[in-house]
Amino acid sequence: MGVGGSFWDLLKPYARHEGAGYLRGRRVAVDLSFWVVSHSTAIRARSPGARKPHLRNTFFRTLCLFAKMGAFPVFVVDGQPSPLKSQARAARFFRGSGMDLTALPSTVAESSGAATPVKGRNAAFTRCVEECVELLEYLGMPVLWAKGEAEALCAQLNNEGHVDACITADSDAFLFGAKTVIKVLKSNCKEPFECYNIADIEAGLGLKRKQMVAMALLIGSDHDLHGVPGFGLETALRFVQLFDEDEILDKLREIGRGMYPFLEGLDNTHIDDIPSSFTKGSIVKSPHCSHCGHPGSKKNHSKVGCNYCLVDALKNCVEKPAGFKCECPGCEKAHDLKEQRKHENWQIKVCRRIAAETNFPNEEIIKLYLRDDNLDKEKGVPLLSWNKPDVEALVDFLTYSQNWEPCYIRQRMLPMLSTIYLREVASSPSTPLLLYDQYEFDSIQRIKIRHGHPYYLVKWKRGTRGMNSSISSKKPVTEGETSSEVVVLDEDEDDGAVVSESSELLDEPDVPQVLTDDGCCFLLTDEDIQLVSSAFPKETARFQEQQRLKEAKSRSRKSKSSTSSAFETPKGPRPSGVQLSITEFYRRSKKGLSIESGKKPVAEGEASKEGSRKASDRDPNNGQPKSTRRRLHFD
C-alpha cells in the first residue's frame, strides 16, 4: 500500500516506460515480499492444483531478471514490523471483517487477541519467504535482511548508491529516500517497466521527501490508516505545496500546537485568537451601469455617455450580454481580494482540522521514514556479490518442492548459466570452462528480435569431453534428426507437476533449441549483443562482416533485377495482382478491323457488342415481359 489516498495515481503522469535494456548491467533492490504475493492469487485462480506458486514465480522472475534483462538483483527480506504497523494491520483486519475496532476498549482490543488472526497469517507468509530465500541462495543471489520494512532498506541502498533502482509496489519507498522505483515489471512486452524517478516528481509536482512524509501524515499510510479527517489527496497536496521541504515538518508541529503559521509579523498566534476582521469584511465596489455593465450609473451614462461603450447617448449604449463580467481595475481588485479572503478562510479551516488532532504529528512515524539504519546487522552484513548457482542442489530442491523433472529444471537454468559464462569470458578471456561443462562457443547464427529488442542467436557446440546430456527433453534427438526446439515437458494432470500458466504471469525464459548437424549436437540460446561482443570479439566481427556481405549481395541483386525489368518485357503469363505497364494495357495493334470502305475500324469486342445489340433489336419478342420471353425461349 504505502501512502494512502491513491498516491500512485498522483504520480502516474510522471512515470516513464522503459525498455528491457534499461536494467542491463545495473543493480536493483527487490522487495521479496512483493514478489511472493505478486500474481500468486491469479495463479491459484487459474490453476488450483499449482504447488507453491511463490517458488515458481520467484524462480522464473529471477532467471528473467538476471539472464534476459541482464540486471544484478539484490533481494531484501522484511524484518520485524514496527508496533505502529502491527496496530494498522489489526485495524485493517477488523475493518475488512466488518467489526468496529474503535468501539472496543483498548485493553480489550489488546488482550482479546485482536492481532491473533494477523499473527497466524504472518506465520504462513514467513514460511513462504523462508522457502524463497533458500531458493535464492541456491541461485547464488545476495539476500539482505531489513530491520523493519523491506522497502525502507531498498530505498536506503538506492539513496546511498549501492543499487540503481528499487522494485516494489509500496509508494512509501520515496518517503524512505528512494530515487528510482519500478512499480510494474513485465518482461514479455516491448515496454515492460513503469519507472518513477524522484527528479521527475520534483519537477512536475514540486514534492520532495519531507513533503511526501507530510502528505502521509495528513492522508494516512501503512503506519496510520486514518490520517487527519477531511484530508484527501488534493487537499493534502495543495496544503503541502504552501511550504518548502525544510520547513514543512516544523510548520506541522506549530499547527499541531494550535499556532497559525500564515500571519506575517504576528508570532505565536493561536488559531482561535485570529481577529474576526481578518476573515470578515465588506468589499467596496464602485457602482456599475445596469444596462451595459460598465463603471458608472445608468443616469450618468444617459447624460454624458459611457467611456467603455464609446457612444454619446443611452440609446446607443451597448446592452451587456448574458454572463457579462466587467474587467475594469476596480472589479479586478475586488475579485482578487475575494479570492484572497477565500484562500485565507480555507487555510484557517484546514489548520483547525489539523489542530483538532491529538498527538499530531506523530514523531515516531517521522523518525521511521527519515531513519538511515534499516539494515539488520545481527543477520550479518554480506557483500553484494553474485555467486554461481548450485545446480544439483537446486534440482533436488525444486524436484522435491515443485515435483518438476530434473531435465525441465536444467532447461530453464541454461539462459542463466550462459549469461554467467559470457560474463566470465568477457572479464577473463583465458577462461577454459565450458558452458555447463558440455558446450563450447561455436558461432553466431543470426540476429533474433524478441519483444522488440535484438539478440544474438548463439550456436554452442557439444564438447568432446562432455557428459551425457542432461538438458534434453523427454523425447531424445536421434542421429540425423533435426529439431528446432526442445519439447517442453507435458502437463501432468495427476500431480500438477507442470502447470500451463500464462507466460506473461510467470515470465518464463525461452527454452533453448537443440540442433543436430552432421552428427554434432548444437545448442541455440538468445544472448545479449553487447555481452557476446565483449566475450567473443573476433567471432562477432566475423559475423558482422558476413552480414555486410549478404546485405551487399542482396542490394546488387535487387538493383540488377530492377534494371532488367525496366528494359525487358517479361514473357509468359503475368501473375495476378501485378500492375500492367502502359504498353501492355493499351495494345499497339487492334484486331477485327472492318475493311469496308467508308466505315470506321471497329475492334473485335466492339463489333461483337454491336452485333449483339442489332440482333436484340431485330428480335420480335423484345417487347414482351422477361418471364414471357424466357418461357418462349425454352419452349
Phi, psi and omega per residue, in radians:
M1 nan -1.183 -3.083
G2 1.475 -2.218 3.135
V3 -1.418 2.424 -3.108
G4 -1.370 -3.078 3.076
G5 1.282 0.513 -3.141
S6 0.980 0.954 -3.090
F7 -1.145 -0.551 3.115
W8 -1.132 -0.596 3.119
D9 -1.124 -0.547 3.081
L10 -1.207 -0.602 -3.100
L11 -1.565 -0.236 -3.023
K12 -1.025 -0.674 3.120
P13 -1.071 -0.272 -3.093
Y14 -1.869 0.287 3.114
A15 -1.445 2.602 3.056
R16 -1.924 2.517 3.108
H17 -1.877 1.788 -3.071
E18 -1.663 2.788 3.126
G19 -1.557 -3.125 -3.084
A20 -1.172 -0.425 -3.136
G21 -1.427 0.005 -3.097
Y22 -1.158 -0.662 -3.074
L23 -1.602 0.023 -3.070
R24 -1.151 2.153 -3.139
G25 1.391 0.118 -3.116
R26 -1.904 2.692 3.091
R27 -1.647 2.356 -3.127
V28 -2.278 2.394 3.068
A29 -1.649 2.214 -3.042
V30 -1.943 2.225 3.016
D31 -1.343 1.832 -3.037
L32 -1.109 -0.608 3.122
S33 -1.076 -0.625 3.099
F34 -1.121 -0.693 3.120
W35 -1.246 -0.584 -3.105
V36 -1.146 -0.772 -3.103
V37 -1.519 -0.207 -3.072
S38 -1.218 2.170 3.061
H39 1.140 0.050 -3.132
S40 -1.140 -0.689 3.123
T41 -1.130 -0.715 3.141
A42 -1.151 -0.692 -3.126
I43 -1.162 -0.735 3.131
R44 -1.168 -0.589 3.115
A45 -1.204 -0.655 -3.134
R46 -1.353 -0.649 -3.075
S47 -2.366 1.581 -3.112
P48 -1.067 -0.411 -3.122
G49 -1.529 0.120 -3.117
A50 -1.166 2.349 -3.121
R51 -1.682 2.078 3.048
K52 0.871 1.259 -3.117
P53 -1.143 -0.379 3.110
H54 -1.157 -0.609 3.084
L55 -1.217 -0.732 -3.139
R56 -1.121 -0.771 -3.134
N57 -1.108 -0.782 3.141
T58 -1.145 -0.664 -3.119
F59 -1.128 -0.911 -3.065
F60 -1.240 -0.630 -3.139
R61 -1.233 -0.612 3.095
T62 -1.157 -0.757 3.086
L63 -1.066 -0.753 -3.118
C64 -1.159 -0.762 -3.114
L65 -1.178 -0.642 -3.082
F66 -1.438 -0.805 -3.025
A67 -1.585 -0.922 -3.035
K68 -1.266 -0.758 -3.110
M69 -1.644 -0.201 3.058
G70 1.266 0.386 -3.123
A71 -1.584 2.907 3.071
F72 -2.017 1.623 -3.057
P73 -1.368 2.501 3.019
V74 -2.130 2.074 -3.051
F75 -1.670 2.368 -3.083
V76 -2.096 2.306 -3.089
V77 -1.897 2.444 3.101
D78 -1.120 2.531 3.041
G79 -1.767 -2.586 3.124
Q80 -1.315 2.145 -3.130
P81 -1.178 2.677 3.134
S82 -1.241 2.726 3.105
P83 -1.029 -0.563 3.126
L84 -1.131 -0.711 -3.140
K85 -1.248 -0.599 3.078
S86 -1.097 -0.727 3.083
Q87 -1.132 -0.702 3.130
A88 -1.143 -0.646 3.090
R89 -1.130 -0.725 3.108
A90 -1.122 -0.701 3.111
A91 -1.149 -0.674 3.115
R92 -1.167 -0.639 3.111
F93 -1.107 -0.827 -3.133
F94 -1.201 -0.555 3.085
R95 -1.174 -0.706 3.120
G96 -1.231 -0.488 3.132
S97 -1.490 -0.055 3.104
G98 1.524 0.100 -3.135
M99 -1.623 2.641 3.138
D100 -1.696 1.810 -3.112
L101 -1.237 -0.525 -3.110
T102 -1.232 -0.369 3.127
A103 -1.337 -0.285 3.135
L104 -1.520 2.499 3.034
P105 -1.118 2.654 -3.091
S106 -1.114 -0.664 -3.131
T107 -1.188 -0.659 3.125
V108 -1.209 -0.688 -3.127
A109 -1.133 -0.583 -3.127
E110 -1.413 -0.576 -3.057
S111 -1.651 -0.217 -3.089
S112 -1.553 0.193 3.122
G113 1.351 0.641 3.140
A114 -1.086 -0.535 -3.133
A115 -1.625 0.070 -3.101
T116 -1.125 -0.809 3.092
P117 -1.063 -0.655 3.114
V118 -1.157 -0.675 -3.131
K119 -1.131 -0.708 3.095
G120 -1.110 -0.710 3.112
R121 -1.136 -0.666 3.132
N122 -1.189 -0.538 3.127
A123 -1.150 -0.758 3.097
A124 -1.177 -0.657 3.122
F125 -1.173 -0.624 3.123
T126 -1.124 -0.662 3.100
R127 -1.109 -0.686 3.095
C128 -1.107 -0.716 3.141
V129 -1.145 -0.722 3.134
E130 -1.103 -0.672 3.094
E131 -1.150 -0.685 3.101
C132 -1.172 -0.638 3.097
V133 -1.125 -0.712 3.089
E134 -1.099 -0.701 3.091
L135 -1.109 -0.751 -3.129
L136 -1.164 -0.595 3.091
E137 -1.167 -0.636 3.047
Y138 -1.153 -0.555 3.110
L139 -1.374 -0.157 3.125
G140 1.461 0.321 -3.114
M141 -1.535 2.486 3.069
P142 -1.279 2.417 -3.129
V143 -2.206 2.216 3.120
L144 -2.004 2.583 -3.133
W145 -1.936 2.224 -3.134
A146 -1.583 2.734 3.043
K147 -1.198 -0.781 -3.121
G148 -2.202 -1.779 -3.097
E149 -1.391 2.423 3.110
A150 -1.184 -0.654 3.134
E151 -1.161 -0.414 3.079
A152 -1.183 -0.759 3.108
L153 -1.225 -0.644 3.067
C154 -1.048 -0.767 3.134
A155 -1.158 -0.662 3.112
Q156 -1.141 -0.739 3.091
L157 -1.088 -0.652 3.112
N158 -1.241 -0.677 -3.132
N159 -1.208 -0.609 -3.140
E160 -1.490 -0.059 3.074
G161 1.547 0.139 3.123
H162 -1.303 -0.532 3.081
V163 -2.269 2.829 -3.088
D164 -1.674 -0.311 -3.114
A165 -2.809 2.881 3.084
C166 -2.108 2.460 3.062
I167 -1.960 1.829 -3.114
T168 -2.796 2.728 3.104
A169 -1.788 0.031 3.134
D170 -1.525 2.104 -3.093
S171 -1.256 -0.269 3.120
D172 -1.355 0.117 3.034
A173 -1.089 -0.592 3.078
F174 -1.167 -0.566 3.126
L175 -1.220 -0.490 3.078
F176 -1.435 -0.091 3.053
G177 1.947 0.226 -3.133
A178 -1.230 2.586 3.116
K179 -1.840 -0.580 -3.142
T180 -2.369 2.173 -3.095
V181 -2.219 2.285 3.053
I182 -1.853 2.010 -3.086
K183 -1.578 -0.921 -3.085
V184 -1.831 2.215 -3.121
L185 -2.141 1.887 3.077
K186 -2.262 1.962 -3.075
S187 -1.499 -0.366 -3.044
N188 -1.672 0.796 3.041
C189 -2.689 2.960 -3.051
K190 -1.244 -0.558 3.129
E191 -2.180 1.422 -2.979
P192 -1.453 -0.197 -2.983
F193 -1.940 2.235 2.926
E194 -1.786 1.691 -2.920
C195 -1.874 2.355 3.136
Y196 -2.068 2.210 3.094
N197 -1.934 2.397 -3.119
I198 -1.144 -0.480 3.111
A199 -1.157 -0.683 3.109
D200 -1.190 -0.639 3.128
I201 -1.197 -0.699 3.101
E202 -1.125 -0.700 -3.138
A203 -1.230 -0.597 -3.081
G204 -1.505 -0.762 -3.062
L205 -1.914 -0.258 -3.085
G206 1.281 0.401 -3.108
L207 -1.756 2.331 3.032
K208 -2.066 -3.050 -2.958
R209 -1.049 -0.906 -3.081
K210 -1.184 -0.531 3.076
Q211 -1.194 -0.618 3.049
M212 -1.183 -0.625 3.063
V213 -1.083 -0.706 3.111
A214 -1.120 -0.680 3.094
M215 -1.126 -0.673 3.097
A216 -1.118 -0.628 3.088
L217 -1.168 -0.539 -3.060
L218 -1.490 -0.716 -3.039
I219 -1.828 -0.134 3.096
G220 1.789 2.817 -3.102
S221 -2.742 -2.928 3.095
D222 -1.142 -0.376 -3.098
H223 -1.732 -0.194 3.095
D224 -2.684 1.790 -3.031
L225 -1.271 -0.409 -2.982
H226 -1.573 -0.798 -3.025
G227 1.223 -2.597 3.110
V228 -1.760 2.201 3.124
P229 -1.033 2.420 3.134
G230 1.581 -0.027 -3.134
F231 -1.831 2.086 2.991
G232 -1.870 -2.986 -3.082
L233 -1.156 -0.785 -3.100
E234 -1.216 -0.700 3.132
T235 -1.143 -0.745 3.129
A236 -1.148 -0.703 3.119
L237 -1.118 -0.753 3.137
R238 -1.123 -0.674 -3.130
F239 -1.253 -0.735 -3.087
V240 -1.182 -0.579 -3.131
Q241 -1.211 -0.120 3.086
L242 -1.336 -0.257 -3.053
F243 -2.199 2.774 3.045
D244 -1.406 2.946 -3.105
E245 -1.148 -0.639 -3.044
D246 -1.269 -0.364 -3.049
E247 -1.979 -0.090 -3.012
I248 -1.115 -0.772 -3.099
L249 -1.214 -0.642 3.093
D250 -1.151 -0.657 3.114
K251 -1.158 -0.659 3.081
L252 -1.123 -0.629 3.094
R253 -1.153 -0.687 3.108
E254 -1.128 -0.755 3.132
I255 -1.157 -0.625 3.100
G256 -1.096 -0.481 3.074
R257 -1.506 -0.002 3.097
G258 1.674 0.131 -3.127
M259 -1.552 2.559 3.121
Y260 -1.720 2.065 -2.968
P261 -1.601 0.054 -3.001
F262 -1.785 0.017 3.138
L263 -1.563 2.100 3.111
E264 -1.476 2.296 3.131
G265 1.496 -0.133 3.116
L266 -2.095 1.788 -3.124
D267 -1.625 2.676 3.087
N268 0.969 0.735 3.094
T269 -1.625 2.128 -3.141
H270 -1.308 2.624 -3.091
I271 -1.106 -0.639 -3.124
D272 -1.301 -0.258 -3.119
D273 -1.700 0.192 3.126
I274 -1.212 2.237 -3.096
P275 -1.084 2.618 -3.105
S276 -1.189 -0.506 3.137
S277 -1.166 -0.302 3.125
F278 -1.254 -0.558 -3.107
T279 -1.830 -0.369 -3.092
K280 -2.084 2.768 3.137
G281 2.684 2.532 -3.114
S282 -1.395 2.542 3.090
I283 -1.786 1.960 -3.092
V284 -1.351 2.260 -3.124
K285 -2.315 2.331 -3.133
S286 -1.169 2.639 -3.134
P287 -1.177 2.603 -3.122
H288 -2.219 2.655 -3.141
C289 -1.197 2.364 3.140
S290 -1.355 -0.244 -3.096
H291 -1.609 -0.871 -3.102
C292 -1.805 -0.324 3.103
G293 1.487 0.071 -3.128
H294 -1.587 2.869 3.136
P295 -1.015 2.463 -3.101
G296 1.982 2.780 -3.129
S297 -1.536 2.823 3.114
K298 -1.141 -0.620 3.125
K299 -1.181 -0.716 3.132
N300 -1.168 -0.675 3.118
H301 -1.146 -0.542 3.127
S302 -1.237 -0.409 -3.129
K303 -1.602 -0.937 -3.022
V304 -1.896 -0.125 -3.141
G305 1.523 3.028 -3.120
C306 -1.838 2.233 3.133
N307 -1.213 -0.462 -3.137
Y308 -1.424 -0.590 3.107
C309 -1.426 -0.344 3.105
L310 1.063 0.794 3.072
V311 -2.243 2.985 -3.050
D312 -1.792 -0.388 -3.047
A313 -2.411 2.898 -3.111
L314 -1.134 -0.597 -3.096
K315 -1.131 -0.407 3.087
N316 -1.751 0.057 3.096
C317 -1.237 2.262 -3.043
V318 -1.254 2.294 3.106
E319 -1.333 2.365 -3.087
K320 -1.213 2.415 3.134
P321 -1.335 3.005 3.116
A322 -1.187 2.382 -3.119
G323 1.324 0.392 -3.119
F324 -1.176 2.435 3.118
K325 -2.316 2.091 -3.110
C326 -1.283 2.434 -3.115
E327 -2.047 0.511 3.101
C328 -1.291 2.803 -3.125
P329 -0.985 -0.647 3.138
G330 -1.146 -0.718 3.130
C331 -1.213 -0.681 3.101
E332 -1.118 -0.686 3.109
K333 -1.149 -0.737 3.117
A334 -1.146 -0.660 3.115
H335 -1.149 -0.746 3.117
D336 -1.120 -0.679 3.121
L337 -1.160 -0.652 3.109
K338 -1.142 -0.755 3.106
E339 -1.143 -0.636 3.110
Q340 -1.133 -0.755 3.099
R341 -1.105 -0.700 3.129
K342 -1.109 -0.731 3.129
H343 -1.174 -0.681 3.120
E344 -1.155 -0.693 3.090
N345 -1.131 -0.642 3.088
W346 -1.139 -0.701 3.111
Q347 -1.088 -0.753 3.138
I348 -1.136 -0.721 3.131
K349 -1.085 -0.757 -3.120
V350 -1.186 -0.738 -3.132
C351 -1.136 -0.608 3.100
R352 -1.178 -0.627 3.066
R353 -1.104 -0.733 -3.140
I354 -1.180 -0.734 -3.108
A355 -1.169 -0.406 3.134
A356 -1.282 -0.279 3.126
E357 -1.390 2.412 3.080
T358 -1.499 2.488 3.109
N359 0.986 0.840 3.085
F360 -2.028 2.354 -0.082
P361 -1.409 2.729 -3.136
N362 -1.329 1.948 -3.082
E363 -1.175 -0.479 3.123
E364 -1.159 -0.676 3.107
I365 -1.177 -0.684 3.127
I366 -1.114 -0.771 3.114
K367 -1.146 -0.614 -3.130
L368 -1.124 -0.680 -3.125
Y369 -1.364 -0.514 -3.039
L370 -1.730 0.042 -3.132
R371 -1.317 2.682 -3.109
D372 -2.195 0.401 3.118
D373 -2.192 1.114 -3.068
N374 -1.595 -0.053 -3.128
L375 -1.486 2.295 3.107
D376 -1.453 1.760 -3.077
K377 -1.327 -0.255 3.081
E378 -1.189 -0.499 3.085
K379 -1.385 -0.081 -3.092
G380 1.711 2.730 3.125
V381 -2.019 1.448 -3.114
P382 -1.295 2.665 3.063
L383 -1.307 2.670 3.115
L384 -1.395 1.474 -3.126
S385 -2.242 2.522 -3.119
W386 -1.957 2.016 -3.071
N387 -1.686 2.971 3.079
K388 -1.262 2.491 -3.133
P389 -1.260 2.552 3.041
D390 -1.537 1.616 -2.967
V391 -1.134 -0.788 -3.071
E392 -1.153 -0.737 3.089
A393 -1.154 -0.628 3.109
L394 -1.162 -0.692 3.105
V395 -1.095 -0.766 3.120
D396 -1.110 -0.709 -3.104
F397 -1.143 -0.840 -3.104
L398 -1.289 -0.518 3.073
T399 -1.138 -0.661 3.142
Y400 -1.343 -0.765 -3.023
S401 -1.446 -0.625 -3.071
Q402 -1.901 -0.167 -3.110
N403 1.061 0.682 3.075
W404 -1.589 2.704 3.055
E405 -1.304 2.523 3.119
P406 -1.015 -0.669 3.137
C407 -1.144 -0.588 3.105
Y408 -1.143 -0.701 -3.129
I409 -1.193 -0.737 -3.124
R410 -1.188 -0.594 3.067
Q411 -1.047 -0.807 -3.111
R412 -1.259 -0.364 3.137
M413 -1.431 -0.298 -3.033
L414 -1.062 -0.741 3.090
P415 -1.010 -0.653 3.109
M416 -1.198 -0.732 -3.129
L417 -1.163 -0.672 3.115
S418 -1.183 -0.627 3.091
T419 -1.132 -0.747 3.104
I420 -1.108 -0.718 -3.128
Y421 -1.122 -0.762 3.138
L422 -1.149 -0.632 3.093
R423 -1.165 -0.665 3.105
E424 -1.162 -0.727 3.124
V425 -1.167 -0.662 3.126
A426 -1.147 -0.632 3.129
S427 -1.425 -0.550 -3.139
S428 -2.424 1.669 -3.068
P429 -1.066 -0.332 -3.109
S430 -1.522 0.326 -3.137
T431 -1.181 2.050 -3.087
P432 -1.561 -0.015 -3.024
L433 -1.257 2.664 3.052
L434 -1.752 2.730 3.063
L435 -1.154 2.048 -3.126
Y436 1.015 0.443 -3.135
D437 1.042 0.392 -3.085
Q438 -2.391 -0.579 -2.981
Y439 -2.089 2.508 3.054
E440 -2.118 2.721 -3.094
F441 -1.144 2.275 -3.136
D442 -1.926 -1.044 -3.092
S443 -2.911 3.079 3.045
I444 -1.834 2.114 -3.060
Q445 -1.384 -0.876 -3.114
R446 -2.913 3.087 3.047
I447 -1.684 2.274 -3.093
K448 -2.034 2.313 3.094
I449 -1.712 2.095 -3.113
R450 -2.262 2.053 -3.123
H451 0.995 0.621 3.079
G452 1.463 0.114 -3.106
H453 -2.202 2.412 -3.094
P454 -1.406 2.508 3.066
Y455 -2.418 2.782 2.997
Y456 -1.580 2.314 3.003
L457 -1.582 1.761 -3.005
V458 -1.559 2.434 -3.124
K459 -1.850 2.045 3.136
W460 -1.844 2.318 -3.111
K461 -1.722 2.441 -3.138
R462 -1.194 2.210 -3.126
G463 -1.282 2.787 -3.107
T464 -1.345 -0.451 -3.099
R465 -1.795 0.281 -3.133
G466 -1.311 2.785 3.102
M467 -1.432 -3.109 3.064
N468 -1.118 2.461 -3.039
S469 -1.134 2.191 3.088
S470 -1.918 0.209 -3.125
I471 -1.972 0.056 -3.138
S472 -1.303 2.928 -3.118
S473 -1.477 -3.039 3.101
K474 -1.091 -0.662 3.137
K475 -1.628 1.890 -3.094
P476 -1.234 2.698 3.118
V477 -1.551 2.061 -3.117
T478 -1.430 2.882 -3.095
E479 -1.192 2.344 -3.118
G480 1.513 -0.101 3.128
E481 -1.735 2.372 -3.124
T482 -1.878 2.166 3.123
S483 -2.083 2.274 -3.112
S484 -1.620 -0.080 -3.089
E485 -2.782 2.482 3.060
V486 -1.269 2.342 -3.140
V487 -1.307 2.152 -3.135
V488 -1.285 2.575 -3.121
L489 -1.035 2.439 3.134
D490 -1.252 2.751 -3.137
E491 -1.349 2.311 3.108
D492 -1.702 1.895 -3.050
E493 -1.357 -0.278 -3.090
D494 -1.377 -0.873 -3.059
D495 -1.881 -0.031 3.111
G496 1.137 0.633 -3.070
A497 -1.161 -0.895 -3.127
V498 -2.095 1.986 -3.066
V499 -1.853 2.393 -3.032
S500 -1.573 1.277 3.014
E501 -1.406 2.980 3.128
S502 -1.208 2.420 3.112
S503 -1.168 -0.391 3.101
E504 -1.209 -0.524 3.124
L505 -1.381 -0.673 -2.992
L506 -1.710 -0.247 -3.131
D507 0.958 0.785 -3.136
E508 -1.195 2.379 3.079
P509 -1.274 2.788 3.121
D510 -1.171 2.435 3.129
V511 -1.282 2.273 3.126
P512 -1.088 2.659 3.140
Q513 -1.686 2.443 3.119
V514 -1.956 2.154 -3.128
L515 -2.126 2.630 3.021
T516 -2.173 2.284 -3.097
D517 -2.496 2.023 -3.138
D518 0.986 0.720 3.098
G519 1.405 -0.018 3.131
C520 -1.772 2.499 -3.133
C521 -1.747 2.221 -3.140
F522 -2.119 2.644 3.117
L523 -2.135 2.303 -3.120
L524 -1.972 2.181 3.126
T525 -2.305 2.691 3.085
D526 -1.602 2.139 -3.087
E527 -2.234 2.730 3.121
D528 -1.190 2.446 -3.063
I529 -1.151 -0.791 -3.119
Q530 -1.165 -0.638 -3.136
L531 -1.185 -0.733 3.098
V532 -1.157 -0.667 3.119
S533 -1.133 -0.618 3.115
S534 -1.293 -0.620 -3.099
A535 -1.374 -0.725 -3.091
F536 -2.293 1.389 -3.088
P537 -1.205 -0.629 -3.104
K538 -1.176 -0.812 3.127
E539 -1.117 -0.628 3.104
T540 -1.168 -0.720 3.098
A541 -1.122 -0.666 3.111
R542 -1.129 -0.731 3.124
F543 -1.142 -0.724 3.134
Q544 -1.137 -0.646 3.087
E545 -1.140 -0.706 3.081
Q546 -1.108 -0.663 3.101
Q547 -1.136 -0.685 3.112
R548 -1.149 -0.691 3.111
L549 -1.135 -0.730 3.111
K550 -1.100 -0.720 3.131
E551 -1.171 -0.661 3.115
A552 -1.140 -0.747 3.102
K553 -1.122 -0.688 3.137
S554 -1.137 -0.705 3.123
R555 -1.173 -0.721 3.125
S556 -1.145 -0.687 3.120
R557 -1.125 -0.713 3.120
K558 -1.181 -0.673 3.131
S559 -1.161 -0.693 3.108
K560 -1.141 -0.741 -3.131
S561 -1.150 -0.652 3.116
S562 -1.229 -0.609 3.119
T563 -1.205 -0.775 -3.136
S564 -1.165 -0.627 -3.138
S565 -1.257 -0.334 3.131
A566 -1.343 -0.456 -3.078
F567 -1.915 -0.291 -3.099
E568 -2.058 2.491 3.068
T569 -1.649 2.132 -3.088
P570 -1.123 2.462 3.128
K571 -1.571 2.777 3.125
G572 1.520 3.037 -3.116
P573 -1.192 2.343 3.118
R574 -1.406 2.377 -3.135
P575 -1.112 2.671 -3.132
S576 -1.201 2.629 3.124
G577 1.531 0.042 3.140
V578 -1.809 2.309 -3.104
Q579 -1.256 2.370 3.135
L580 -1.364 2.664 3.052
S581 -1.344 2.986 -3.062
I582 -1.182 -0.590 -3.130
T583 -1.308 -0.510 3.116
E584 -1.402 -0.523 -3.135
F585 -1.268 -0.757 3.060
Y586 -1.816 1.911 -3.089
R587 -1.225 2.553 -3.118
R588 -1.278 -0.641 -3.134
S589 -2.068 2.578 3.140
K590 -2.007 2.431 -3.114
K591 -1.711 2.871 3.067
G592 1.270 0.614 -3.110
L593 -1.323 2.559 3.093
S594 -1.472 2.312 -3.084
I595 -1.789 0.030 3.117
E596 -1.254 2.478 -3.105
S597 -1.269 2.541 3.102
G598 1.386 0.104 -3.142
K599 -2.043 2.562 3.126
K600 -1.365 2.347 3.123
P601 -1.047 2.344 -3.122
V602 -2.130 2.425 3.128
A603 -1.233 2.945 -3.065
E604 -1.154 -0.713 3.140
G605 -1.167 -0.691 -3.138
E606 -1.197 -0.654 3.118
A607 -1.091 -0.777 3.133
S608 -1.125 -0.616 3.140
K609 -1.205 -0.702 3.140
E610 -1.175 -0.742 3.124
G611 -1.062 -0.711 3.123
S612 -1.151 -0.603 3.133
R613 -1.183 -0.733 3.125
K614 -1.168 -0.662 3.111
A615 -1.088 -0.666 3.127
S616 -1.223 -0.551 3.102
D617 -1.184 -0.599 -3.125
R618 -1.403 -0.088 -3.119
D619 -1.235 2.110 -3.120
P620 -1.191 -0.432 -3.107
N621 -1.587 0.249 -3.060
N622 -1.162 -0.467 -3.122
G623 -1.435 -0.169 -3.134
Q624 -1.310 2.766 3.049
P625 -1.080 2.820 -3.064
K626 -1.128 -0.712 3.140
S627 -1.127 -0.652 3.131
T628 -1.199 -0.744 3.124
R629 -1.121 -0.605 3.135
R630 -1.171 -0.726 3.118
R631 -1.153 -0.703 3.108
L632 -1.142 -0.618 -3.117
H633 -1.193 -0.772 -3.102
F634 -1.388 -0.472 3.083
D635 -1.313 nan nan
